[in-house]
Amino acid sequence: MHYGKMLLLFLASAQMASAAPTNHAAAPAKPGASESVSDKAKPDKGNGQLPKPPAPPTQPTQPPTENQYSGVGKVDSVTRQSGGEVYRLELVKAIPLVRIELKSKLGRSKIYSASLVTDKNDRVPLRLLTGINIDDGSAAVSSEILNVQTNIVAVEILAEAMGGESSVDIIAYSTKEAPRLALANRVPEFSCKRSLDSLLKDKLDPVQLWVGRAEGAAPGSVQEKFAGNQLKEQVRDFVSTIKSGGSYTTLNYLITLINFFADQYNNVRVGGVSEPAYRDLLQAGNDVMMIAIQNELPCRKFPSDTLIKISTDFAKKLQSMPADARARGLYEKLTTRVRDYAPDQYRKEIGAANLSFRDADNEGIKHYKNYISAKDGEFLKETSKSMSAYAFMVAENALKVEVKMMDVEQRYQLIVEFQGKYNSNGEYPQAVAARYLNILAEQTFGYRLFR
């Protein structure tokens, strides 16, 4: 046979041999295994140790480098109703989004909250767009970079026009294609009639189910790890729901959840998978409460007396915890922050109440007595001091108005009264009495007694 034909036949047979299937299937990779070149060279010594799973993916800190496409949805007339209204912009085609921007096109708007709605009806809160004000002419405000791979069907914002007409642009960004947003009908009856309590109760059931299974498993066992992975998913879903819809949670149920999570965090097995789960749930409850207090969400009002009662109840529970309780740090932080918002809330309340001089002064006396009767270090001592100062400030401003309408005898009787209080050796704040006397003296004699 010709040498060239023989060579061709040889090559063809070799190629067929290499393409032919073998009788041995490749061994499946072990779950979570990550082999290096050096690991492959090492013989299996049969020590029974599983390889370490790969590290979880990290959250992006910068926008994706791929091309981004943007689409704009418009809310042309934001409500001026106190507490705002929910506006839902639906995507004509559901796609993943990488971030959201809000920009005022007219006037000034307050954005109480913003969230994405997935095709599974889950909500993804946009923390950087929660509790902000946007003004006409200012730069757009961006959300955090999103690592949500699921398709988004809508963007919802709770917004209120501040001081006049306003309109807002919602700009959505995606690496897939340009999002197309259309304003849907306004969400009906945004009010406290809606409640998230029943939904949260339903979502808490699977959390407790997997906690029970994890706690019942041997520490470090495959059973515990499996239950822990399921628990993480349920906790993530619960946290997403309560953060995006927190304004629909009743105050009593929110407090119940916070106390429950604190108790569970203290009582579950140290080092177990339930420990970080309850830590995250407690933190989420704390965050929702503070956002509600700071931004005065429409379904949750916090007058000063409510804040004092909540913080006092928290303080009593805190005192009952052991010194080494795991929840103590988070719980103490929440307790003091709630308490410390009470004086500022009281300042706004008393300023809007249009009290007379005598009524405001009585308010100041009430809180001042609480201050001087409390022992050093007592939970509400400094709170009472601050609230008395705000009340006396309102009384002073009211006296400046009322003194101009008093006759000589009325002014004289007030001078006698507050001169006696000035000399009362601490039963009445001397500095306050001095300011009152100065106002009365200026009106009566034309000069200040205390400089």
KOLTOR-720896 format. One record per residue (C-alpha): residue in three letters; x negated, y negated, z negated. Coordinates in steps of 0.001 Angstrom, whole numbers, padded with zeros to 6 digits, always signed. Example, Ala and Ser with C-alpha at 12.3 -4.5 7.8 and 13.67 -1.06 7.14 Angstrom:
BEGIN
ALA-012300+004500-007800SER-013670+001060-007140
// end
This chain:
BEGIN
MET+000000+000000+000000HIS-001153-003467+000776TYR-002953-005037-002167GLY-000715-008185-002165LYS+002484-006110-002292MET+001098-004049-005167LEU+000347-007220-007134LEU+003877-008522-006577LEU+005429-005246-007733PHE+003251-005274-010876LEU+004276-008825-011809ALA+007958-008089-011223SER+007894-005026-013464ALA+006099-006946-016199GLN+008685-009727-016091MET+011540-007221-016357ALA+009910-005548-019322SER+009559-008845-021193ALA+013224-009725-020580ALA+014580-006372-021694PRO+016288-006333-025143THR+014695-004556-028028ASN+016390-002073-030355HIS+015682-004168-033592ALA+017783-007260-034478ALA+016036-010157-036187ALA+016575-010244-039990PRO+018955-013019-041101ALA+017377-015885-042999LYS+018061-015997-046700PRO+020422-018804-047775GLY+018453-021916-048537ALA+015097-020439-047530SER+012461-022834-046196GLU+009307-021056-045084SER+005975-022670-044446VAL+003255-021153-042269SER+001315-020054-045324ASP+004454-018483-046854LYS+004940-016260-043793ALA+001439-014881-044165LYS+002020-013842-047780PRO+003308-010291-048397ASP+006539-009860-050383LYS+005469-008655-053820GLY+009028-007838-054776ASN+009148-010193-057728GLY+012855-010905-057122GLN+012425-014688-056980LEU+014507-016506-054402PRO+012869-019303-052410LYS+013765-022851-053388PRO+016597-024456-051399PRO+015780-027449-049191ALA+016018-030917-050719PRO+019373-032681-050157PRO+019458-035333-047442THR+018721-038856-048632GLN+021047-041770-048155PRO+019987-044191-045400THR+018709-047524-046636GLN+018650-049202-043216PRO+021163-049208-040359PRO+020699-046358-037878THR+018242-047122-035128GLU+020618-045899-032378ASN+022654-048360-030396GLN+025610-049679-032351TYR+028935-050586-030796SER+031301-053003-032491GLY+035019-053641-032432VAL+037026-056427-034068GLY+040400-056290-035790LYS+042180-059453-036893VAL+044386-060385-039813ASP+045724-063699-038545SER+047768-064748-041554VAL+046622-063576-044977THR+049309-063776-047649ARG+049156-066476-050318GLN+051120-064297-052719SER+049317-063880-056028GLY+047568-060532-056114GLY+047298-060303-052345GLU+048557-057686-049947VAL+047123-054565-048327TYR+046291-054860-044632ARG+045662-051667-042677LEU+043777-051751-039374GLU+044092-048450-037569LEU+041554-047127-035091VAL+043105-046299-031726LYS+040647-043398-031581ALA+039270-041853-034770ILE+035451-041991-034820PRO+032692-042149-037479LEU+031690-045666-038577VAL+028328-046851-039893ARG+029373-050115-041549ILE+032085-052792-041816GLU+031780-056577-041810LEU+034311-059152-042988LYS+034273-062712-041682SER+036623-065595-042413LYS+037960-067281-039277LEU+040107-069770-041160GLY+040224-070936-044755ARG+039128-069003-047811SER+040161-065476-048758LYS+039632-063274-051781ILE+038990-059616-050979TYR+040031-057539-053972SER+039043-054204-052413ALA+038194-052528-049102SER+038086-048881-048084LEU+037981-046513-045126VAL+040602-043826-044549THR+039362-040545-043045ASP+041271-038181-040788LYS+041746-035987-043867ASN+043430-038908-045662ASP+040490-039331-048044ARG+039415-042838-048973VAL+035855-044125-048924PRO+035464-047275-051079LEU+033319-050087-049709ARG+031639-051335-052887LEU+029880-054331-051344LEU+033202-055644-050027THR+034993-055355-053386GLY+035745-058487-055420ILE+034261-061042-053007ASN+035296-064407-051572ILE+034755-065238-047905ASP+034837-068784-046560ASP+035367-070303-043143GLY+031984-071062-041587SER+030037-068642-043756ALA+028152-065658-042379ALA+029871-062300-042157VAL+029630-060107-045272SER+028527-056521-044623SER+029392-053311-046418GLU+026786-050795-047441ILE+025379-048500-044728LEU+027742-045537-044442ASN+026724-041918-044158VAL+030228-040678-043441GLN+030188-038154-040609THR+033948-037572-040644ASN+036228-039479-038313ILE+037754-042699-039636VAL+041371-043474-038814ALA+041844-046814-040586VAL+040276-049659-042544GLU+042257-051112-045453ILE+041648-054356-047308LEU+043521-055949-050203ALA+043290-059698-049522GLU+044758-062998-050685ALA+044510-066473-049158MET+043066-068963-051626GLY+044374-072519-051507GLY+045856-072529-048010GLU+046112-070641-044751SER+043430-068093-043958SER+042616-065394-041436VAL+040026-062623-041529ASP+038144-060654-038894ILE+037245-057029-039663ILE+034285-055883-037570ALA+033678-052127-037390TYR+030405-050586-036133SER+029840-047108-034725THR+027011-045317-032915LYS+029518-043296-030852GLU+031522-045946-029000ALA+033141-049326-029572PRO+035873-048985-032219ARG+039285-050340-031251LEU+041290-051622-034212ALA+044928-052631-034344LEU+046735-054190-037295ALA+049413-051783-038498ASN+052521-052768-040345ARG+051718-054105-043760VAL+051707-051438-046421PRO+055165-051782-048002GLU+055703-052724-051605PHE+052168-053278-052746SER+053099-053547-056377CYS+052825-051735-059640LYS+055704-049523-058542ARG+053113-047379-056810SER+051070-045128-059073LEU+048035-042993-058445ASP+048428-041112-061716SER+050126-038001-060307LEU+047587-037704-057482LEU+044691-037967-059932LYS+046284-035331-062156ASP+046491-032998-059158LYS+042860-033649-058248LEU+041757-033068-061842ASP+043138-029504-061846PRO+040481-028017-059505VAL+037795-029941-061403GLN+038844-028221-064603LEU+039141-024876-062837TRP+035503-024916-061691VAL+034300-026341-064995GLY+035862-023365-066773ARG+034229-020942-064364ALA+030850-022642-064644GLU+030967-022748-068437GLY+031989-019090-068543ALA+029041-018005-066401ALA+025578-017136-067679PRO+023166-020095-067579GLY+021160-020126-064358SER+023174-017314-062773VAL+024356-017208-059182GLN+027898-017432-060544GLU+027127-020710-062346LYS+025372-022168-059310PHE+028255-021274-057013ALA+030789-022771-059403GLY+028568-025848-059727ASN+028564-026426-055979GLN+032352-026213-055839LEU+032583-028515-058844LYS+030432-031140-057117GLU+032843-031236-054174GLN+035876-031633-056426VAL+034192-034353-058483ARG+033176-036212-055334ASP+036775-036137-054115PHE+038138-037323-057488VAL+035630-040181-057741SER+036371-041328-054174THR+040117-041366-054893ILE+039977-043262-058173LYS+037524-045861-056861SER+039411-046612-053654GLY+042858-046682-055281GLY+042027-047748-058802SER+044467-050659-058788TYR+047295-048132-058591THR+046213-046276-061733THR+048154-047218-064846LEU+046064-048607-067676ASN+047164-045965-070196TYR+046216-043117-067871LEU+042887-044701-066989ILE+042026-044996-070694THR+043155-041393-071218LEU+040830-040256-068430ILE+037863-042215-069800ASN+038316-040739-073281PHE+038796-037239-071889PHE+035672-037430-069730ALA+033656-038712-072697ASP+034807-035830-074897GLN+034073-033256-072210TYR+030668-034778-071462ASN+029782-034435-075139ASN+031041-030868-075456VAL+029954-028985-072326ARG+026834-026853-072247VAL+023574-028802-072358GLY+021742-028503-069054GLY+024700-026849-067336VAL+026311-027888-064061SER+029305-029424-065868GLU+027129-031994-067636PRO+026361-034209-064592ALA+029916-033716-063347TYR+031457-035310-066433ARG+028772-037989-066503ASP+029765-039023-062955LEU+033469-038920-063792LEU+032960-041053-066903GLN+030888-043553-064924ALA+033606-043762-062258GLY+036260-044483-064873ASN+034056-047181-066406ASP+033428-048765-063003VAL+037121-048889-062098MET+038048-050525-065391MET+035346-053192-065123ILE+036222-054009-061498ALA+039856-054407-062511ILE+038978-056715-065409GLN+036507-058813-063432ASN+038685-059250-060345GLU+042117-059300-061985LEU+043629-056777-059614PRO+047356-057297-059177CYS+048447-054000-060684ARG+046393-054397-063803LYS+046462-057576-065860PHE+044185-057867-068877PRO+045186-060644-071282SER+042747-061286-074092ASP+044784-059453-076727THR+044864-056368-074477LEU+041101-056502-074013ILE+040596-056783-077766LYS+042872-053821-078453ILE+041188-051645-075796SER+037692-052480-076991THR+038663-051983-080647ASP+040114-048551-079897PHE+036980-047673-077929ALA+034826-048869-080840LYS+036683-046609-083277LYS+036155-043634-080994LEU+032496-044578-080587GLN+032034-044561-084362SER+033375-041013-084514MET+030775-039737-082025PRO+027574-038167-083322ALA+024470-040312-082944ASP+023067-037955-080305ALA+026289-037597-078282ARG+025582-037641-074543ALA+028482-039963-073737ARG+027474-042484-076361GLY+025352-044709-074109LEU+027925-045072-071312TYR+030777-045413-073790GLU+029043-048066-075853LYS+028254-050098-072745LEU+031893-050023-071653THR+033136-050901-075139THR+030989-054003-075507ARG+031612-055200-071937VAL+035386-055011-072386ARG+035113-056885-075677ASP+032857-059577-074221TYR+035378-060416-071477ALA+038054-061268-074052PRO+036853-064809-074960ASP+036621-065934-071335GLN+040076-064538-070615TYR+041371-066331-073708ARG+039791-069575-072466LYS+041789-069324-069227GLU+044983-068459-071068ILE+044814-071273-073574GLY+043770-073752-070900ALA+046860-072901-068848ALA+049235-072920-071834ASN+049414-076747-072082LEU+049360-076622-075887SER+049821-079649-078073PHE+046995-080828-080291ARG+048527-079247-083387ASP+049263-075891-081704ALA+045778-075644-080213ASP+044178-076589-083529ASN+046204-073867-085276GLU+044919-071367-082700GLY+041394-072469-083492ILE+041964-072141-087237LYS+043358-068620-086821HIS+040292-067365-084948TYR+037875-069321-087149LYS+039274-067620-090268ASN+038749-064242-088610TYR+035171-065261-087881ILE+034201-066411-091375SER+035972-063467-093070ALA+034192-060851-090937LYS+030938-059373-092179ASP+027758-059889-090210GLY+027548-057340-087422GLU+031251-056536-087368PHE+032538-055673-083919LEU+034740-058752-083321LYS+032897-061377-085380GLU+031246-063203-082462THR+034379-062729-080336SER+036440-064612-082934LYS+033825-067362-083062SER+033918-067882-079288MET+037711-067853-079144SER+037956-070420-081944ALA+035526-072680-080076TYR+037679-072531-076916ALA+040843-073310-078889PHE+039250-076287-080661MET+038052-077587-077298VAL+041618-077548-075965ALA+042816-079244-079177GLU+040195-081980-078797ASN+041277-082732-075229ALA+044931-082780-076279LEU+044147-085215-079126LYS+042482-087612-076682VAL+045799-087842-074829GLU+048156-087825-077798VAL+046281-090390-079908LYS+047108-093113-077389MET+050788-092603-078121MET+050459-092649-081955ASP+051202-095575-084191VAL+048820-096744-086877GLU+050416-094704-089658GLN+050213-091457-087659ARG+046568-092038-086888TYR+045825-092858-090517GLN+047475-089658-091786LEU+045383-087609-089347ILE+042224-089382-090470VAL+043027-088534-094094GLU+043774-084905-093198PHE+040613-084267-091200GLN+038378-086260-093523GLY+039448-083783-096205LYS+038723-080858-093854TYR+035353-082374-093006ASN+034521-082225-096724SER+035977-078721-097236ASN+032633-076912-097596GLY+032990-074480-094704GLU+036686-073645-094868TYR+037100-075676-091685PRO+034338-076205-089065GLN+032768-079531-089964ALA+031649-080278-086393VAL+035240-079942-085126ALA+036604-082243-087838ALA+033896-084769-086947ARG+034916-084774-083268TYR+038564-085323-084200LEU+037645-088197-086523ASN+035562-089817-083796ILE+038521-089730-081394LEU+040810-091244-084030ALA+038208-093869-084991GLU+037592-094935-081396GLN+041286-095510-080883THR+041695-097288-084234PHE+038458-099252-084701GLY+036827-099119-081266TYR+033673-097319-082423ARG+032504-093797-083258LEU+032039-092736-086859PHE+029743-089804-086058ARG+027032-090252-083471
// end
